[in-house]
Amino acid sequence: AINAIKKALQHKGFGMVEIVSQCPINFGRRALGTGDPLKNIQWIEERSVTVEKAGKLPEEELSRRFVLGNFIEKHKPVFKGSSVYEPEGG
């Protein structure tokens, strides 16, 4: 997560990072029947797959997984009115 946040902050323009985290108070107790944070994390890990592996899974199996990874990274010219505008050649 730290590397994803760092990469998003260093990207010129809009950056977004979504983080999946355990919540033993609400989700764990209500959906999993446990308030144990370790069991919540294990549940997430068992159901997570990288974006690379996700492309090889059947749609039915993929619908029950958290897909993790870098989904979109576009480099386009920055809006001239922006504070991060760099003139051409600079």
PyMOL Python script that loads the backbone (N, CA, C, O; Angstrom):
from pymol import cmd

cmd.read_pdbstr("""\
ATOM      1  N   ALA A   1       0.828  -1.197   0.000  1.00  0.00           N
ATOM      2  CA  ALA A   1       0.000   0.000   0.000  1.00  0.00           C
ATOM      3  C   ALA A   1       0.866   1.253   0.000  1.00  0.00           C
ATOM      4  O   ALA A   1       0.513   2.251  -0.629  1.00  0.00           O
ATOM      5  N   ILE A   2       1.989   1.209   0.695  1.00  0.00           N
ATOM      6  CA  ILE A   2       2.855   2.388   0.770  1.00  0.00           C
ATOM      7  C   ILE A   2       3.378   2.748  -0.611  1.00  0.00           C
ATOM      8  O   ILE A   2       3.389   3.922  -0.981  1.00  0.00           O
ATOM      9  N   ASN A   3       3.812   1.753  -1.379  1.00  0.00           N
ATOM     10  CA  ASN A   3       4.326   2.015  -2.721  1.00  0.00           C
ATOM     11  C   ASN A   3       3.233   2.563  -3.640  1.00  0.00           C
ATOM     12  O   ASN A   3       3.508   3.431  -4.469  1.00  0.00           O
ATOM     13  N   ALA A   4       2.015   2.075  -3.510  1.00  0.00           N
ATOM     14  CA  ALA A   4       0.906   2.559  -4.336  1.00  0.00           C
ATOM     15  C   ALA A   4       0.602   4.023  -4.014  1.00  0.00           C
ATOM     16  O   ALA A   4       0.364   4.819  -4.923  1.00  0.00           O
ATOM     17  N   ILE A   5       0.608   4.379  -2.743  1.00  0.00           N
ATOM     18  CA  ILE A   5       0.345   5.764  -2.334  1.00  0.00           C
ATOM     19  C   ILE A   5       1.477   6.667  -2.831  1.00  0.00           C
ATOM     20  O   ILE A   5       1.228   7.752  -3.355  1.00  0.00           O
ATOM     21  N   LYS A   6       2.699   6.219  -2.664  1.00  0.00           N
ATOM     22  CA  LYS A   6       3.860   6.991  -3.114  1.00  0.00           C
ATOM     23  C   LYS A   6       3.799   7.234  -4.622  1.00  0.00           C
ATOM     24  O   LYS A   6       4.035   8.350  -5.084  1.00  0.00           O
ATOM     25  N   LYS A   7       3.483   6.192  -5.387  1.00  0.00           N
ATOM     26  CA  LYS A   7       3.394   6.294  -6.838  1.00  0.00           C
ATOM     27  C   LYS A   7       2.287   7.276  -7.243  1.00  0.00           C
ATOM     28  O   LYS A   7       2.475   8.079  -8.156  1.00  0.00           O
ATOM     29  N   ALA A   8       1.143   7.213  -6.568  1.00  0.00           N
ATOM     30  CA  ALA A   8       0.026   8.113  -6.875  1.00  0.00           C
ATOM     31  C   ALA A   8       0.387   9.565  -6.567  1.00  0.00           C
ATOM     32  O   ALA A   8       0.009  10.468  -7.314  1.00  0.00           O
ATOM     33  N   LEU A   9       1.109   9.795  -5.485  1.00  0.00           N
ATOM     34  CA  LEU A   9       1.504  11.157  -5.126  1.00  0.00           C
ATOM     35  C   LEU A   9       2.540  11.725  -6.096  1.00  0.00           C
ATOM     36  O   LEU A   9       2.566  12.931  -6.340  1.00  0.00           O
ATOM     37  N   GLN A  10       3.379  10.874  -6.640  1.00  0.00           N
ATOM     38  CA  GLN A  10       4.414  11.325  -7.562  1.00  0.00           C
ATOM     39  C   GLN A  10       3.892  11.491  -8.988  1.00  0.00           C
ATOM     40  O   GLN A  10       4.550  12.119  -9.818  1.00  0.00           O
ATOM     41  N   HIS A  11       2.725  10.939  -9.276  1.00  0.00           N
ATOM     42  CA  HIS A  11       2.121  11.036 -10.610  1.00  0.00           C
ATOM     43  C   HIS A  11       1.610  12.454 -10.825  1.00  0.00           C
ATOM     44  O   HIS A  11       0.904  12.996  -9.974  1.00  0.00           O
ATOM     45  N   LYS A  12       1.960  13.053 -11.953  1.00  0.00           N
ATOM     46  CA  LYS A  12       1.460  14.398 -12.268  1.00  0.00           C
ATOM     47  C   LYS A  12       0.016  14.270 -12.709  1.00  0.00           C
ATOM     48  O   LYS A  12      -0.297  13.514 -13.629  1.00  0.00           O
ATOM     49  N   GLY A  13      -0.849  15.000 -12.062  1.00  0.00           N
ATOM     50  CA  GLY A  13      -2.265  14.942 -12.388  1.00  0.00           C
ATOM     51  C   GLY A  13      -3.022  14.147 -11.341  1.00  0.00           C
ATOM     52  O   GLY A  13      -2.587  14.041 -10.195  1.00  0.00           O
ATOM     53  N   PHE A  14      -4.155  13.591 -11.738  1.00  0.00           N
ATOM     54  CA  PHE A  14      -5.031  12.872 -10.811  1.00  0.00           C
ATOM     55  C   PHE A  14      -4.485  11.490 -10.495  1.00  0.00           C
ATOM     56  O   PHE A  14      -4.057  10.767 -11.395  1.00  0.00           O
ATOM     57  N   GLY A  15      -4.498  11.124  -9.232  1.00  0.00           N
ATOM     58  CA  GLY A  15      -4.108   9.788  -8.801  1.00  0.00           C
ATOM     59  C   GLY A  15      -5.100   9.284  -7.770  1.00  0.00           C
ATOM     60  O   GLY A  15      -5.566  10.052  -6.929  1.00  0.00           O
ATOM     61  N   MET A  16      -5.423   8.020  -7.824  1.00  0.00           N
ATOM     62  CA  MET A  16      -6.363   7.437  -6.863  1.00  0.00           C
ATOM     63  C   MET A  16      -5.851   6.074  -6.414  1.00  0.00           C
ATOM     64  O   MET A  16      -5.393   5.268  -7.223  1.00  0.00           O
ATOM     65  N   VAL A  17      -5.937   5.836  -5.116  1.00  0.00           N
ATOM     66  CA  VAL A  17      -5.542   4.552  -4.552  1.00  0.00           C
ATOM     67  C   VAL A  17      -6.718   4.048  -3.717  1.00  0.00           C
ATOM     68  O   VAL A  17      -7.223   4.765  -2.853  1.00  0.00           O
ATOM     69  N   GLU A  18      -7.149   2.819  -3.975  1.00  0.00           N
ATOM     70  CA  GLU A  18      -8.190   2.192  -3.161  1.00  0.00           C
ATOM     71  C   GLU A  18      -7.519   1.097  -2.348  1.00  0.00           C
ATOM     72  O   GLU A  18      -6.803   0.255  -2.891  1.00  0.00           O
ATOM     73  N   ILE A  19      -7.757   1.116  -1.046  1.00  0.00           N
ATOM     74  CA  ILE A  19      -7.125   0.147  -0.161  1.00  0.00           C
ATOM     75  C   ILE A  19      -8.201  -0.740   0.473  1.00  0.00           C
ATOM     76  O   ILE A  19      -9.168  -0.244   1.050  1.00  0.00           O
ATOM     77  N   VAL A  20      -8.017  -2.056   0.356  1.00  0.00           N
ATOM     78  CA  VAL A  20      -8.922  -3.011   0.993  1.00  0.00           C
ATOM     79  C   VAL A  20      -8.314  -3.351   2.345  1.00  0.00           C
ATOM     80  O   VAL A  20      -7.171  -3.800   2.427  1.00  0.00           O
ATOM     81  N   SER A  21      -9.080  -3.136   3.394  1.00  0.00           N
ATOM     82  CA  SER A  21      -8.570  -3.357   4.747  1.00  0.00           C
ATOM     83  C   SER A  21      -9.606  -4.109   5.569  1.00  0.00           C
ATOM     84  O   SER A  21     -10.806  -4.041   5.303  1.00  0.00           O
ATOM     85  N   GLN A  22      -9.124  -4.815   6.553  1.00  0.00           N
ATOM     86  CA  GLN A  22     -10.030  -5.565   7.413  1.00  0.00           C
ATOM     87  C   GLN A  22     -10.749  -4.641   8.392  1.00  0.00           C
ATOM     88  O   GLN A  22     -10.204  -3.612   8.792  1.00  0.00           O
ATOM     89  N   CYS A  23     -11.957  -5.003   8.773  1.00  0.00           N
ATOM     90  CA  CYS A  23     -12.735  -4.271   9.771  1.00  0.00           C
ATOM     91  C   CYS A  23     -13.399  -5.301  10.676  1.00  0.00           C
ATOM     92  O   CYS A  23     -14.508  -5.755  10.394  1.00  0.00           O
ATOM     93  N   PRO A  24     -12.719  -5.675  11.771  1.00  0.00           N
ATOM     94  CA  PRO A  24     -13.270  -6.718  12.633  1.00  0.00           C
ATOM     95  C   PRO A  24     -14.529  -6.298  13.373  1.00  0.00           C
ATOM     96  O   PRO A  24     -15.309  -7.152  13.793  1.00  0.00           O
ATOM     97  N   ILE A  25     -14.741  -5.004  13.541  1.00  0.00           N
ATOM     98  CA  ILE A  25     -15.910  -4.541  14.298  1.00  0.00           C
ATOM     99  C   ILE A  25     -17.193  -4.760  13.514  1.00  0.00           C
ATOM    100  O   ILE A  25     -18.121  -5.393  14.017  1.00  0.00           O
ATOM    101  N   ASN A  26     -17.260  -4.250  12.291  1.00  0.00           N
ATOM    102  CA  ASN A  26     -18.493  -4.382  11.522  1.00  0.00           C
ATOM    103  C   ASN A  26     -18.497  -5.622  10.648  1.00  0.00           C
ATOM    104  O   ASN A  26     -19.243  -6.567  10.905  1.00  0.00           O
ATOM    105  N   PHE A  27     -17.665  -5.621   9.615  1.00  0.00           N
ATOM    106  CA  PHE A  27     -17.695  -6.728   8.659  1.00  0.00           C
ATOM    107  C   PHE A  27     -17.363  -8.058   9.326  1.00  0.00           C
ATOM    108  O   PHE A  27     -18.086  -9.039   9.151  1.00  0.00           O
ATOM    109  N   GLY A  28     -16.286  -8.093  10.080  1.00  0.00           N
ATOM    110  CA  GLY A  28     -15.860  -9.345  10.704  1.00  0.00           C
ATOM    111  C   GLY A  28     -16.926  -9.968  11.586  1.00  0.00           C
ATOM    112  O   GLY A  28     -17.221 -11.157  11.469  1.00  0.00           O
ATOM    113  N   ARG A  29     -17.491  -9.180  12.448  1.00  0.00           N
ATOM    114  CA  ARG A  29     -18.507  -9.720  13.378  1.00  0.00           C
ATOM    115  C   ARG A  29     -19.807 -10.055  12.685  1.00  0.00           C
ATOM    116  O   ARG A  29     -20.441 -11.059  13.008  1.00  0.00           O
ATOM    117  N   ARG A  30     -20.212  -9.235  11.741  1.00  0.00           N
ATOM    118  CA  ARG A  30     -21.507  -9.454  11.084  1.00  0.00           C
ATOM    119  C   ARG A  30     -21.435 -10.501   9.975  1.00  0.00           C
ATOM    120  O   ARG A  30     -22.297 -11.377   9.902  1.00  0.00           O
ATOM    121  N   ALA A  31     -20.430 -10.425   9.119  1.00  0.00           N
ATOM    122  CA  ALA A  31     -20.369 -11.326   7.962  1.00  0.00           C
ATOM    123  C   ALA A  31     -19.601 -12.604   8.241  1.00  0.00           C
ATOM    124  O   ALA A  31     -19.962 -13.674   7.750  1.00  0.00           O
ATOM    125  N   LEU A  32     -18.533 -12.491   9.035  1.00  0.00           N
ATOM    126  CA  LEU A  32     -17.691 -13.660   9.275  1.00  0.00           C
ATOM    127  C   LEU A  32     -17.913 -14.292  10.638  1.00  0.00           C
ATOM    128  O   LEU A  32     -17.446 -15.401  10.896  1.00  0.00           O
ATOM    129  N   GLY A  33     -18.622 -13.595  11.506  1.00  0.00           N
ATOM    130  CA  GLY A  33     -18.900 -14.136  12.838  1.00  0.00           C
ATOM    131  C   GLY A  33     -17.701 -14.106  13.772  1.00  0.00           C
ATOM    132  O   GLY A  33     -17.634 -14.889  14.720  1.00  0.00           O
ATOM    133  N   THR A  34     -16.746 -13.205  13.514  1.00  0.00           N
ATOM    134  CA  THR A  34     -15.573 -13.104  14.375  1.00  0.00           C
ATOM    135  C   THR A  34     -15.096 -11.655  14.455  1.00  0.00           C
ATOM    136  O   THR A  34     -15.206 -10.901  13.488  1.00  0.00           O
ATOM    137  N   GLY A  35     -14.574 -11.282  15.601  1.00  0.00           N
ATOM    138  CA  GLY A  35     -13.976  -9.961  15.775  1.00  0.00           C
ATOM    139  C   GLY A  35     -12.463 -10.039  15.733  1.00  0.00           C
ATOM    140  O   GLY A  35     -11.785  -9.063  16.055  1.00  0.00           O
ATOM    141  N   ASP A  36     -11.924 -11.181  15.342  1.00  0.00           N
ATOM    142  CA  ASP A  36     -10.479 -11.397  15.295  1.00  0.00           C
ATOM    143  C   ASP A  36      -9.901 -10.772  14.019  1.00  0.00           C
ATOM    144  O   ASP A  36     -10.203 -11.237  12.919  1.00  0.00           O
ATOM    145  N   PRO A  37      -9.066  -9.715  14.152  1.00  0.00           N
ATOM    146  CA  PRO A  37      -8.502  -9.058  12.968  1.00  0.00           C
ATOM    147  C   PRO A  37      -7.680 -10.002  12.093  1.00  0.00           C
ATOM    148  O   PRO A  37      -7.708  -9.877  10.869  1.00  0.00           O
ATOM    149  N   LEU A  38      -6.960 -10.932  12.683  1.00  0.00           N
ATOM    150  CA  LEU A  38      -6.146 -11.866  11.913  1.00  0.00           C
ATOM    151  C   LEU A  38      -7.022 -12.744  11.011  1.00  0.00           C
ATOM    152  O   LEU A  38      -6.676 -12.984   9.854  1.00  0.00           O
ATOM    153  N   LYS A  39      -8.140 -13.217  11.532  1.00  0.00           N
ATOM    154  CA  LYS A  39      -9.054 -14.033  10.725  1.00  0.00           C
ATOM    155  C   LYS A  39      -9.660 -13.212   9.589  1.00  0.00           C
ATOM    156  O   LYS A  39      -9.904 -13.738   8.503  1.00  0.00           O
ATOM    157  N   ASN A  40      -9.905 -11.916   9.837  1.00  0.00           N
ATOM    158  CA  ASN A  40     -10.423 -11.029   8.796  1.00  0.00           C
ATOM    159  C   ASN A  40      -9.401 -10.868   7.678  1.00  0.00           C
ATOM    160  O   ASN A  40      -9.755 -10.941   6.501  1.00  0.00           O
ATOM    161  N   ILE A  41      -8.144 -10.650   8.031  1.00  0.00           N
ATOM    162  CA  ILE A  41      -7.080 -10.490   7.039  1.00  0.00           C
ATOM    163  C   ILE A  41      -6.901 -11.778   6.244  1.00  0.00           C
ATOM    164  O   ILE A  41      -6.736 -11.736   5.025  1.00  0.00           O
ATOM    165  N   GLN A  42      -6.932 -12.910   6.916  1.00  0.00           N
ATOM    166  CA  GLN A  42      -6.800 -14.193   6.220  1.00  0.00           C
ATOM    167  C   GLN A  42      -7.942 -14.397   5.230  1.00  0.00           C
ATOM    168  O   GLN A  42      -7.735 -14.914   4.132  1.00  0.00           O
ATOM    169  N   TRP A  43      -9.145 -13.992   5.621  1.00  0.00           N
ATOM    170  CA  TRP A  43     -10.303 -14.106   4.735  1.00  0.00           C
ATOM    171  C   TRP A  43     -10.090 -13.279   3.478  1.00  0.00           C
ATOM    172  O   TRP A  43     -10.378 -13.740   2.373  1.00  0.00           O
ATOM    173  N   ILE A  44      -9.579 -12.041   3.643  1.00  0.00           N
ATOM    174  CA  ILE A  44      -9.314 -11.168   2.495  1.00  0.00           C
ATOM    175  C   ILE A  44      -8.220 -11.772   1.612  1.00  0.00           C
ATOM    176  O   ILE A  44      -8.365 -11.823   0.391  1.00  0.00           O
ATOM    177  N   GLU A  45      -7.134 -12.228   2.224  1.00  0.00           N
ATOM    178  CA  GLU A  45      -6.014 -12.804   1.463  1.00  0.00           C
ATOM    179  C   GLU A  45      -6.438 -14.025   0.655  1.00  0.00           C
ATOM    180  O   GLU A  45      -6.004 -14.195  -0.484  1.00  0.00           O
ATOM    181  N   GLU A  46      -7.282 -14.877   1.236  1.00  0.00           N
ATOM    182  CA  GLU A  46      -7.748 -16.084   0.544  1.00  0.00           C
ATOM    183  C   GLU A  46      -8.609 -15.751  -0.675  1.00  0.00           C
ATOM    184  O   GLU A  46      -8.733 -16.557  -1.596  1.00  0.00           O
ATOM    185  N   ARG A  47      -9.190 -14.574  -0.670  1.00  0.00           N
ATOM    186  CA  ARG A  47     -10.104 -14.188  -1.750  1.00  0.00           C
ATOM    187  C   ARG A  47      -9.520 -13.112  -2.661  1.00  0.00           C
ATOM    188  O   ARG A  47     -10.239 -12.543  -3.482  1.00  0.00           O
ATOM    189  N   SER A  48      -8.242 -12.831  -2.528  1.00  0.00           N
ATOM    190  CA  SER A  48      -7.585 -11.812  -3.347  1.00  0.00           C
ATOM    191  C   SER A  48      -6.757 -12.456  -4.443  1.00  0.00           C
ATOM    192  O   SER A  48      -6.221 -13.552  -4.279  1.00  0.00           O
ATOM    193  N   VAL A  49      -6.662 -11.756  -5.560  1.00  0.00           N
ATOM    194  CA  VAL A  49      -5.883 -12.224  -6.710  1.00  0.00           C
ATOM    195  C   VAL A  49      -5.306 -10.991  -7.402  1.00  0.00           C
ATOM    196  O   VAL A  49      -5.953  -9.945  -7.449  1.00  0.00           O
ATOM    197  N   THR A  50      -4.094 -11.111  -7.938  1.00  0.00           N
ATOM    198  CA  THR A  50      -3.488  -9.984  -8.655  1.00  0.00           C
ATOM    199  C   THR A  50      -4.185  -9.774  -9.986  1.00  0.00           C
ATOM    200  O   THR A  50      -4.822 -10.683 -10.519  1.00  0.00           O
ATOM    201  N   VAL A  51      -4.060  -8.583 -10.510  1.00  0.00           N
ATOM    202  CA  VAL A  51      -4.693  -8.258 -11.785  1.00  0.00           C
ATOM    203  C   VAL A  51      -4.147  -9.155 -12.903  1.00  0.00           C
ATOM    204  O   VAL A  51      -4.874  -9.486 -13.839  1.00  0.00           O
ATOM    205  N   GLU A  52      -2.884  -9.547 -12.811  1.00  0.00           N
ATOM    206  CA  GLU A  52      -2.302 -10.439 -13.803  1.00  0.00           C
ATOM    207  C   GLU A  52      -2.960 -11.817 -13.770  1.00  0.00           C
ATOM    208  O   GLU A  52      -3.289 -12.373 -14.817  1.00  0.00           O
ATOM    209  N   LYS A  53      -3.152 -12.369 -12.570  1.00  0.00           N
ATOM    210  CA  LYS A  53      -3.786 -13.685 -12.429  1.00  0.00           C
ATOM    211  C   LYS A  53      -5.279 -13.620 -12.733  1.00  0.00           C
ATOM    212  O   LYS A  53      -5.866 -14.595 -13.202  1.00  0.00           O
ATOM    213  N   ALA A  54      -5.888 -12.468 -12.464  1.00  0.00           N
ATOM    214  CA  ALA A  54      -7.326 -12.316 -12.694  1.00  0.00           C
ATOM    215  C   ALA A  54      -7.682 -12.524 -14.164  1.00  0.00           C
ATOM    216  O   ALA A  54      -8.751 -13.047 -14.477  1.00  0.00           O
ATOM    217  N   GLY A  55      -6.794 -12.117 -15.061  1.00  0.00           N
ATOM    218  CA  GLY A  55      -7.047 -12.280 -16.492  1.00  0.00           C
ATOM    219  C   GLY A  55      -7.107 -13.727 -16.929  1.00  0.00           C
ATOM    220  O   GLY A  55      -7.607 -14.022 -18.015  1.00  0.00           O
ATOM    221  N   LYS A  56      -6.606 -14.641 -16.103  1.00  0.00           N
ATOM    222  CA  LYS A  56      -6.580 -16.068 -16.452  1.00  0.00           C
ATOM    223  C   LYS A  56      -7.716 -16.857 -15.785  1.00  0.00           C
ATOM    224  O   LYS A  56      -7.874 -18.052 -16.038  1.00  0.00           O
ATOM    225  N   LEU A  57      -8.500 -16.193 -14.940  1.00  0.00           N
ATOM    226  CA  LEU A  57      -9.563 -16.894 -14.224  1.00  0.00           C
ATOM    227  C   LEU A  57     -10.886 -16.830 -14.968  1.00  0.00           C
ATOM    228  O   LEU A  57     -11.155 -15.850 -15.663  1.00  0.00           O
ATOM    229  N   PRO A  58     -11.716 -17.856 -14.836  1.00  0.00           N
ATOM    230  CA  PRO A  58     -13.061 -17.799 -15.427  1.00  0.00           C
ATOM    231  C   PRO A  58     -13.887 -16.713 -14.727  1.00  0.00           C
ATOM    232  O   PRO A  58     -13.688 -16.439 -13.544  1.00  0.00           O
ATOM    233  N   GLU A  59     -14.793 -16.116 -15.452  1.00  0.00           N
ATOM    234  CA  GLU A  59     -15.614 -15.010 -14.936  1.00  0.00           C
ATOM    235  C   GLU A  59     -16.328 -15.385 -13.630  1.00  0.00           C
ATOM    236  O   GLU A  59     -16.417 -14.560 -12.720  1.00  0.00           O
ATOM    237  N   GLU A  60     -16.830 -16.605 -13.529  1.00  0.00           N
ATOM    238  CA  GLU A  60     -17.551 -17.044 -12.326  1.00  0.00           C
ATOM    239  C   GLU A  60     -16.652 -16.998 -11.095  1.00  0.00           C
ATOM    240  O   GLU A  60     -17.075 -16.531 -10.038  1.00  0.00           O
ATOM    241  N   GLU A  61     -15.426 -17.474 -11.220  1.00  0.00           N
ATOM    242  CA  GLU A  61     -14.500 -17.475 -10.087  1.00  0.00           C
ATOM    243  C   GLU A  61     -14.031 -16.047  -9.767  1.00  0.00           C
ATOM    244  O   GLU A  61     -13.846 -15.693  -8.602  1.00  0.00           O
ATOM    245  N   LEU A  62     -13.846 -15.255 -10.785  1.00  0.00           N
ATOM    246  CA  LEU A  62     -13.384 -13.884 -10.615  1.00  0.00           C
ATOM    247  C   LEU A  62     -14.406 -13.029  -9.871  1.00  0.00           C
ATOM    248  O   LEU A  62     -14.032 -12.102  -9.153  1.00  0.00           O
ATOM    249  N   SER A  63     -15.670 -13.329 -10.035  1.00  0.00           N
ATOM    250  CA  SER A  63     -16.725 -12.539  -9.379  1.00  0.00           C
ATOM    251  C   SER A  63     -16.697 -12.679  -7.857  1.00  0.00           C
ATOM    252  O   SER A  63     -17.322 -11.887  -7.151  1.00  0.00           O
ATOM    253  N   ARG A  64     -15.979 -13.678  -7.348  1.00  0.00           N
ATOM    254  CA  ARG A  64     -15.892 -13.886  -5.896  1.00  0.00           C
ATOM    255  C   ARG A  64     -14.526 -13.455  -5.348  1.00  0.00           C
ATOM    256  O   ARG A  64     -14.154 -13.851  -4.243  1.00  0.00           O
ATOM    257  N   ARG A  65     -13.782 -12.654  -6.102  1.00  0.00           N
ATOM    258  CA  ARG A  65     -12.422 -12.279  -5.718  1.00  0.00           C
ATOM    259  C   ARG A  65     -12.246 -10.764  -5.642  1.00  0.00           C
ATOM    260  O   ARG A  65     -12.959 -10.002  -6.295  1.00  0.00           O
ATOM    261  N   PHE A  66     -11.274 -10.352  -4.824  1.00  0.00           N
ATOM    262  CA  PHE A  66     -10.803  -8.971  -4.807  1.00  0.00           C
ATOM    263  C   PHE A  66      -9.635  -8.933  -5.781  1.00  0.00           C
ATOM    264  O   PHE A  66      -8.672  -9.682  -5.621  1.00  0.00           O
ATOM    265  N   VAL A  67      -9.708  -8.076  -6.778  1.00  0.00           N
ATOM    266  CA  VAL A  67      -8.617  -7.970  -7.748  1.00  0.00           C
ATOM    267  C   VAL A  67      -7.702  -6.832  -7.302  1.00  0.00           C
ATOM    268  O   VAL A  67      -8.140  -5.695  -7.127  1.00  0.00           O
ATOM    269  N   LEU A  68      -6.430  -7.160  -7.124  1.00  0.00           N
ATOM    270  CA  LEU A  68      -5.453  -6.204  -6.624  1.00  0.00           C
ATOM    271  C   LEU A  68      -4.428  -5.876  -7.685  1.00  0.00           C
ATOM    272  O   LEU A  68      -4.006  -6.755  -8.436  1.00  0.00           O
ATOM    273  N   GLY A  69      -4.024  -4.629  -7.755  1.00  0.00           N
ATOM    274  CA  GLY A  69      -2.963  -4.254  -8.686  1.00  0.00           C
ATOM    275  C   GLY A  69      -3.134  -2.863  -9.243  1.00  0.00           C
ATOM    276  O   GLY A  69      -4.019  -2.114  -8.831  1.00  0.00           O
ATOM    277  N   ASN A  70      -2.277  -2.528 -10.184  1.00  0.00           N
ATOM    278  CA  ASN A  70      -2.302  -1.245 -10.866  1.00  0.00           C
ATOM    279  C   ASN A  70      -3.168  -1.415 -12.109  1.00  0.00           C
ATOM    280  O   ASN A  70      -2.771  -2.102 -13.050  1.00  0.00           O
ATOM    281  N   PHE A  71      -4.345  -0.799 -12.121  1.00  0.00           N
ATOM    282  CA  PHE A  71      -5.306  -1.012 -13.198  1.00  0.00           C
ATOM    283  C   PHE A  71      -5.112  -0.070 -14.379  1.00  0.00           C
ATOM    284  O   PHE A  71      -5.116  -0.506 -15.530  1.00  0.00           O
ATOM    285  N   ILE A  72      -4.944   1.204 -14.103  1.00  0.00           N
ATOM    286  CA  ILE A  72      -4.823   2.187 -15.175  1.00  0.00           C
ATOM    287  C   ILE A  72      -3.704   3.159 -14.821  1.00  0.00           C
ATOM    288  O   ILE A  72      -3.624   3.658 -13.698  1.00  0.00           O
ATOM    289  N   GLU A  73      -2.860   3.411 -15.785  1.00  0.00           N
ATOM    290  CA  GLU A  73      -1.828   4.433 -15.604  1.00  0.00           C
ATOM    291  C   GLU A  73      -1.641   5.122 -16.943  1.00  0.00           C
ATOM    292  O   GLU A  73      -1.045   4.559 -17.862  1.00  0.00           O
ATOM    293  N   LYS A  74      -2.151   6.337 -17.052  1.00  0.00           N
ATOM    294  CA  LYS A  74      -2.071   7.094 -18.297  1.00  0.00           C
ATOM    295  C   LYS A  74      -1.211   8.326 -18.079  1.00  0.00           C
ATOM    296  O   LYS A  74      -1.292   8.982 -17.041  1.00  0.00           O
ATOM    297  N   HIS A  75      -0.404   8.625 -19.052  1.00  0.00           N
ATOM    298  CA  HIS A  75       0.415   9.827 -19.019  1.00  0.00           C
ATOM    299  C   HIS A  75      -0.050  10.713 -20.166  1.00  0.00           C
ATOM    300  O   HIS A  75       0.129  10.382 -21.338  1.00  0.00           O
ATOM    301  N   LYS A  76      -0.646  11.837 -19.809  1.00  0.00           N
ATOM    302  CA  LYS A  76      -1.158  12.778 -20.803  1.00  0.00           C
ATOM    303  C   LYS A  76      -0.615  14.160 -20.470  1.00  0.00           C
ATOM    304  O   LYS A  76      -0.129  14.388 -19.362  1.00  0.00           O
ATOM    305  N   PRO A  77      -0.697  15.080 -21.422  1.00  0.00           N
ATOM    306  CA  PRO A  77      -0.263  16.441 -21.112  1.00  0.00           C
ATOM    307  C   PRO A  77      -1.068  17.007 -19.945  1.00  0.00           C
ATOM    308  O   PRO A  77      -2.268  16.761 -19.824  1.00  0.00           O
ATOM    309  N   VAL A  78      -0.397  17.760 -19.099  1.00  0.00           N
ATOM    310  CA  VAL A  78      -1.043  18.350 -17.926  1.00  0.00           C
ATOM    311  C   VAL A  78      -1.730  19.646 -18.346  1.00  0.00           C
ATOM    312  O   VAL A  78      -1.197  20.397 -19.164  1.00  0.00           O
ATOM    313  N   PHE A  79      -2.905  19.907 -17.792  1.00  0.00           N
ATOM    314  CA  PHE A  79      -3.679  21.111 -18.085  1.00  0.00           C
ATOM    315  C   PHE A  79      -2.846  22.357 -17.820  1.00  0.00           C
ATOM    316  O   PHE A  79      -2.241  22.476 -16.754  1.00  0.00           O
ATOM    317  N   LYS A  80      -2.805  23.290 -18.772  1.00  0.00           N
ATOM    318  CA  LYS A  80      -1.954  24.478 -18.674  1.00  0.00           C
ATOM    319  C   LYS A  80      -2.293  25.361 -17.478  1.00  0.00           C
ATOM    320  O   LYS A  80      -1.419  26.076 -16.986  1.00  0.00           O
ATOM    321  N   GLY A  81      -3.529  25.334 -16.997  1.00  0.00           N
ATOM    322  CA  GLY A  81      -3.930  26.161 -15.855  1.00  0.00           C
ATOM    323  C   GLY A  81      -3.550  25.546 -14.521  1.00  0.00           C
ATOM    324  O   GLY A  81      -3.769  26.148 -13.470  1.00  0.00           O
ATOM    325  N   SER A  82      -2.988  24.366 -14.559  1.00  0.00           N
ATOM    326  CA  SER A  82      -2.643  23.606 -13.351  1.00  0.00           C
ATOM    327  C   SER A  82      -1.332  24.098 -12.760  1.00  0.00           C
ATOM    328  O   SER A  82      -0.479  24.623 -13.476  1.00  0.00           O
ATOM    329  N   SER A  83      -1.174  23.928 -11.457  1.00  0.00           N
ATOM    330  CA  SER A  83       0.052  24.326 -10.784  1.00  0.00           C
ATOM    331  C   SER A  83       1.206  23.378 -11.111  1.00  0.00           C
ATOM    332  O   SER A  83       2.354  23.701 -10.806  1.00  0.00           O
ATOM    333  N   VAL A  84       0.941  22.220 -11.720  1.00  0.00           N
ATOM    334  CA  VAL A  84       2.000  21.281 -12.082  1.00  0.00           C
ATOM    335  C   VAL A  84       2.328  21.358 -13.578  1.00  0.00           C
ATOM    336  O   VAL A  84       3.018  20.490 -14.112  1.00  0.00           O
ATOM    337  N   TYR A  85       1.832  22.397 -14.246  1.00  0.00           N
ATOM    338  CA  TYR A  85       2.073  22.556 -15.678  1.00  0.00           C
ATOM    339  C   TYR A  85       3.563  22.720 -15.947  1.00  0.00           C
ATOM    340  O   TYR A  85       4.247  23.506 -15.291  1.00  0.00           O
ATOM    341  N   GLU A  86       4.048  21.964 -16.923  1.00  0.00           N
ATOM    342  CA  GLU A  86       5.434  22.097 -17.366  1.00  0.00           C
ATOM    343  C   GLU A  86       5.416  22.462 -18.833  1.00  0.00           C
ATOM    344  O   GLU A  86       4.801  21.756 -19.632  1.00  0.00           O
ATOM    345  N   PRO A  87       6.077  23.550 -19.213  1.00  0.00           N
ATOM    346  CA  PRO A  87       6.123  23.914 -20.625  1.00  0.00           C
ATOM    347  C   PRO A  87       6.837  22.856 -21.443  1.00  0.00           C
ATOM    348  O   PRO A  87       7.643  22.096 -20.907  1.00  0.00           O
ATOM    349  N   GLU A  88       6.551  22.799 -22.738  1.00  0.00           N
ATOM    350  CA  GLU A  88       7.191  21.806 -23.585  1.00  0.00           C
ATOM    351  C   GLU A  88       8.701  21.962 -23.530  1.00  0.00           C
ATOM    352  O   GLU A  88       9.227  23.075 -23.520  1.00  0.00           O
ATOM    353  N   GLY A  89       9.390  20.827 -23.495  1.00  0.00           N
ATOM    354  CA  GLY A  89      10.846  20.835 -23.435  1.00  0.00           C
ATOM    355  C   GLY A  89      11.374  21.015 -22.022  1.00  0.00           C
ATOM    356  O   GLY A  89      12.589  21.097 -21.838  1.00  0.00           O
ATOM    357  N   GLY A  90      10.493  21.082 -21.000  1.00  0.00           N
ATOM    358  CA  GLY A  90      10.972  21.348 -19.637  1.00  0.00           C
ATOM    359  C   GLY A  90      10.800  20.276 -18.722  1.00  0.00           C
ATOM    360  O   GLY A  90      11.169  20.397 -17.554  1.00  0.00           O
TER     361      GLY A  90
END
""", "prot")
cmd.dss("prot")
cmd.show_as("cartoon", "prot")
cmd.util.cbc("prot")
cmd.orient("prot")
